Amino acid sequence: MPLDQLIWHSFQQNYHADHSNAAIHCAPVRYSPLTFRLCEYMWDNFPSYQVNDDLRDVWFDRKQYEEDRGR
């Protein structure tokens, strides 16, 4: 599997887990540090993915709140 697809699937798993956790707690979505790092790597190294809404959601949520380092 190509590296971009491997990282993309890892990002998608974390993205949806973050959304699921927020729904369970009836809270706004707060992305995990791992989701942010995967997003940043994808954004910087595979720009063709920048058109994806999921990636853009995380990218533009960066630095909007303090990251929970315990996650």
Buried (B, 14 or more C-beta within 10 A) or exposed (E): EEEBEEBBEBBBEBBEBBBEBBEEEEEEBBBBEBBBEBBBBBBEEBEEBEEBEBBBBBBEBEEEEEBEEEE
